[in-house]
């Protein structure tokens, strides 16, 4: 009888740990990919911008978090934005824009872990304020006949990226 109690307690602790780890899981495991933007622009509501330089710690941190958000795109809004609209959004809101000279393939996944879409990433804008707050605006390839930008949502929070942007001002 004495041996059963420690075994029972050990099993109970193990089961509890498994349940807690399962509850802390926030969706499918998305593989990390190494993509480095060629240009990063950070914009603010006062119409000012900061161009980050490649190799700086801020560039790398913001790049990596933006790519993580991009990889978690899992839905599209029912609209697209033309070039004029993009310029207005960039002028009036806080955002991060990443641009690549050579497109990179990025696989995104649904909430269930299925492939949502494979994008050819050339440019993306992560908007923090205004009517498109929390949206990822996905730019068309440079040779696209369709010049509109897609408006997507990501399951990953913009919170970390916003903190990094806010730290640029301090």
C-alpha positions as CSV (number, residue, x, y, z in Angstrom):
1,X,0.0,0.0,0.0
2,X,2.9,2.4,0.8
3,X,4.4,1.9,-2.7
4,X,1.2,2.6,-4.4
5,X,0.9,6.2,-3.0
6,X,4.2,7.5,-4.5
7,X,3.4,5.8,-7.8
8,X,0.0,7.3,-7.8
9,X,1.3,10.8,-7.0
10,X,4.0,10.5,-9.7
11,X,1.4,9.5,-12.3
12,X,-0.9,12.4,-11.2
13,X,2.0,14.9,-11.5
14,X,3.0,13.6,-14.9
15,X,-0.6,13.8,-16.2
16,X,-1.0,17.3,-14.8
17,X,2.2,18.4,-16.6
18,X,0.9,16.9,-19.9
19,X,-2.4,18.7,-19.5
20,X,-0.8,22.0,-18.7
21,X,1.6,21.8,-21.7
22,X,-1.2,20.9,-24.0
23,X,-3.2,23.9,-22.9
24,X,-0.3,26.2,-23.4
25,X,0.1,25.2,-27.0
26,X,-1.2,28.0,-29.2
27,X,-1.6,26.3,-32.5
28,X,0.5,24.3,-34.9
29,X,4.3,24.5,-34.7
30,X,5.5,26.8,-37.4
31,X,9.0,26.1,-38.6
32,X,11.4,29.1,-38.2
33,X,12.7,30.4,-41.6
34,X,15.7,32.6,-42.2
35,X,14.6,35.6,-44.4
36,X,16.3,38.9,-44.1
37,X,14.7,42.0,-45.6
38,X,16.8,44.3,-47.7
39,X,15.0,47.4,-46.4
40,X,13.0,48.1,-43.2
41,X,11.0,51.4,-42.8
42,X,9.3,52.3,-39.6
43,X,6.6,55.0,-39.8
44,X,4.8,56.9,-37.1
45,X,1.5,58.9,-36.8
46,X,3.4,62.2,-37.0
47,X,4.4,61.3,-40.6
48,X,8.0,60.7,-39.6
49,X,9.9,57.6,-40.6
50,X,13.0,55.7,-39.6
51,X,15.0,53.7,-42.1
52,X,16.8,50.9,-40.3
53,X,20.2,49.8,-41.4
54,X,21.1,46.2,-42.2
55,X,23.2,44.6,-39.5
56,X,21.9,46.7,-36.6
57,X,20.3,44.9,-33.7
58,X,17.0,46.7,-34.2
59,X,17.0,45.7,-37.9
60,X,17.5,42.0,-37.1
61,X,15.0,41.9,-34.2
62,X,12.3,43.7,-36.2
63,X,13.0,41.7,-39.3
64,X,12.7,38.4,-37.4
65,X,9.5,39.3,-35.6
66,X,7.9,40.6,-38.8
67,X,8.7,37.4,-40.6
68,X,7.1,35.4,-37.7
69,X,3.9,37.4,-38.0
70,X,4.0,37.0,-41.8
71,X,4.4,33.2,-41.5
72,X,1.2,33.2,-39.3
73,X,-1.0,34.8,-41.9
74,X,-4.0,32.6,-42.0
75,X,-6.9,34.7,-43.4
76,X,-7.7,37.4,-45.9
77,X,-10.0,40.4,-45.5
78,X,-12.6,40.9,-48.2
79,X,-10.8,43.9,-49.7
80,X,-7.6,45.0,-51.4
81,X,-5.8,48.3,-51.3
82,X,-4.4,50.2,-54.3
83,X,-1.1,52.0,-54.4
84,X,-2.7,55.4,-53.5
85,X,-4.4,53.8,-50.5
86,X,-1.1,52.3,-49.3
87,X,0.6,55.6,-49.4
88,X,-2.2,57.1,-47.3
89,X,-2.0,54.3,-44.8
90,X,1.7,54.8,-44.5
91,X,1.4,58.5,-44.1
92,X,-1.2,58.5,-41.4
93,X,-0.4,55.4,-39.2
94,X,2.3,53.6,-37.2
95,X,3.7,50.7,-39.3
96,X,6.7,48.6,-40.2
97,X,7.4,47.9,-43.8
98,X,9.8,45.2,-44.9
99,X,11.0,44.9,-48.5
100,X,13.1,42.3,-50.3
101,X,14.9,42.8,-53.6
102,X,14.6,39.1,-54.5
103,X,11.2,37.5,-53.6
104,X,11.3,34.8,-51.0
105,X,8.8,31.9,-50.7
106,X,7.0,31.9,-47.4
107,X,4.5,29.1,-46.5
108,X,1.7,30.2,-44.1
109,X,-0.5,27.9,-42.2
110,X,-4.1,27.7,-41.0
111,X,-5.2,27.4,-37.4
112,X,-5.3,23.6,-37.9
113,X,-1.7,23.5,-39.3
114,X,-2.7,23.0,-42.9
115,X,-0.9,25.0,-45.6
116,X,-2.9,28.2,-46.0
117,X,-0.9,29.7,-48.9
118,X,2.6,30.1,-50.2
119,X,3.4,33.8,-50.8
120,X,6.3,35.2,-52.8
121,X,7.3,37.9,-50.3
122,X,8.5,41.1,-51.8
123,X,7.0,43.6,-49.5
124,X,4.7,43.7,-46.5
125,X,3.4,46.4,-44.2
126,X,2.5,45.6,-40.6
127,X,0.0,48.3,-39.5
128,X,-0.4,49.2,-35.8
129,X,-3.0,52.1,-35.9
130,X,-6.0,53.3,-37.9
131,X,-8.5,51.3,-39.8
132,X,-6.0,48.6,-40.8
133,X,-4.5,48.1,-37.3
134,X,-3.5,44.5,-36.9
135,X,-3.4,43.8,-40.6
136,X,-0.6,42.7,-42.8
137,X,-0.7,44.4,-46.2
138,X,1.0,42.1,-48.7
139,X,2.5,43.8,-51.7
140,X,2.3,42.5,-55.2
141,X,5.4,41.2,-57.0
142,X,7.2,44.1,-58.9
143,X,6.1,42.7,-62.3
144,X,2.5,42.0,-61.3
145,X,-0.2,43.2,-63.7
146,X,-2.5,43.5,-60.6
147,X,-1.0,46.4,-58.6
148,X,-3.2,46.0,-55.5
149,X,-2.1,44.9,-52.1
150,X,-3.8,42.1,-50.2
151,X,-5.1,42.7,-46.7
152,X,-4.5,39.8,-44.4
153,X,-4.7,38.9,-40.7
154,X,-2.2,36.9,-38.7
155,X,-2.8,34.7,-35.8
156,X,0.4,36.0,-34.2
157,X,0.1,39.1,-32.0
158,X,1.7,42.4,-33.2
159,X,2.5,43.1,-29.5
160,X,6.3,42.3,-29.6
161,X,6.8,44.1,-32.9
162,X,5.0,47.2,-31.5
163,X,7.2,47.2,-28.4
164,X,10.3,47.1,-30.6
165,X,9.0,50.0,-32.7
166,X,8.1,52.0,-29.6
167,X,11.7,51.4,-28.2
168,X,13.1,53.1,-31.3
169,X,11.7,56.4,-30.0
170,X,13.2,56.2,-26.5
